[in-house]
């Protein structure tokens, strides 16, 4: 699948959190021009690529398909659209969270912190990657017997074992 300049304009616009109308206003063109760019019915002239890239926060090379072009680009190979899409989703999510969080009063912000804390405890919502480690909960101290220093050291050794 060929990634077109229209695809890249649309991806960058979405990452910037702009509507077609907002981009058109910043770029000082009619909204239909942006729609035509994104649908590949029209290609921006080379003299306009720089201004468009500046507004969208990407490089000219990104729009032209020469690299991934984002200022905070994902660690990926040039033109890796899966990584770029993932980066865009993350950036959009962060912008949405920031915008919504800023609309809240102190009590609302406190509630958001509580909810996110609760969500991190639900396995379905936990991030999974190759760096995920099994969390080990330490056992409570035994009360049914007298725990010796040797037993404590043994337990500490197990808990501090990096390979555990």
N, C-alpha and C positions, 0 to 999 in steps of 0.2 A: 504494500500500500504506500503510495507516494504521499508525503506530507507536503501540502501546498502552502504558499505564503498566506492564503486565506485562513487555513487551519491555524497557522502560527499567530496571525493577528487575533483571531478569536480566542485562542488559548491564552495569549498574553493579556488581552482585554479582560477576560474572566479572572485571571490571576491578579490583575490590578483592581478588580472589583468594580469595573465600569460597565455601564450599559452601552449599547450601540449609540444611543442618543448622547450620553455624556462624552463618549469618545469623539463623536462628531463635533460637539461643541468645542472641546479642547483643541481638536485638529482644525477647526474652522472650516468644516465642509458640511454638506447636507447628510442627514442620517442615512439616506439611501446609498450614498457613496460607501459608507462603512459596510452596509448590508451586501453591496455588490463585491467589495473586497473579500468579505468573509465567505461568500458563496462562489468565489472565483469567477464571477462574471466580469470583473474588472481588476486590474493589477495597478497598485500605486506606482506612479512614476518614480524613477530613481531619485530625483531631487526631493521627493517627499518621504522617502524611507527613513531618513535620519530623524526628522521631526516626529514621525509616527513612533519610531523606536524609543525616542526620548520620553514621549508622553506615556508609553506603555511600560517603561522601565526595563527594556530589553536592549540587546545590541542590534545593530543593523545586520550583523552576520547571522543572528538568530532568525530575523525575519526573512532573510535570503536563504535560510536553510543550511548555512555553513557551520553553525555550532548551536549549542543549547541556549546560549546567550543571556540567561538570567543572571542578574547581579549576585544573587544568593543561590546559585544553581545547585542542583543535586549533584552528588558525586557520581557522575555517570559518563558514559561515552557520548561524544557529540551526536545530537539528533536522536537520542534514546527517548522516544515519546512515552514509553511506559514510566520511566523515571520522571520525566517532565510532568506528566499527568499527575503522578503521585505528589510531586512538589506543589503543583497548582492546587490540588485538593487540600493539602496541608496548609498552604498559604491562605486559601479562601476560608477554611475553617477557623484559622487563627484570627483573621480579620473580622469574621462574623462574631466570634466569641468576644473579641476586644470591643467591637461596636456595641454589642448587646450588654456587656459588662459595664461599659461607661454610662449606660442609661439607668443603671440601678442605683438606689440609695444604699447606705451602709448596711442596713438589715438585709437587703436583697443580695448584696455582695457576700455577706456572711453565709447566707443560704446556699449560694452557688458553691462556695468553698466546701460546705458540708456535703452537698450532693456529689461533687466531684470526688471527695474522699470516699463516699459510699460506693460510687461507681468503680473505683479502683479495686475494690474488694470482690467484685463480681467477675469470675473467670471469663465469661463470655466477652467482657469489655476490656480485658487486659491485653496489652501489646504482647505479641509473640514474635520472637526472632531468635536468631542463632545465639544471641548473647543472653537469653533468658536463662536464669539459674533457678533451681529448685530452692524455695525458701524453707528453711528448717526452723521450726519453733522450738525453743529450748523447753525442756521439761521443768516442771516446778520441782523445787527441792523436796526430797522425800521426808515425810514426817513420821513414817511408821518404823524407821530404824535410825540409828545414829550414823550420820554420813561422815566418813573419815576424810582426811586430807588427800589420801591416795585416790579415793573415789571421786572427789571434787576435781583433782588433777586429770583423772581419766576422762571425766565428762567434758572438761574444758578442752582437752586435747581433741576430742571428737568434734566439738563445736567449732574449733579453730582450724580444723583440717580443710585446707583449700580444695582437696580432691573429694571431699564428702559430698 
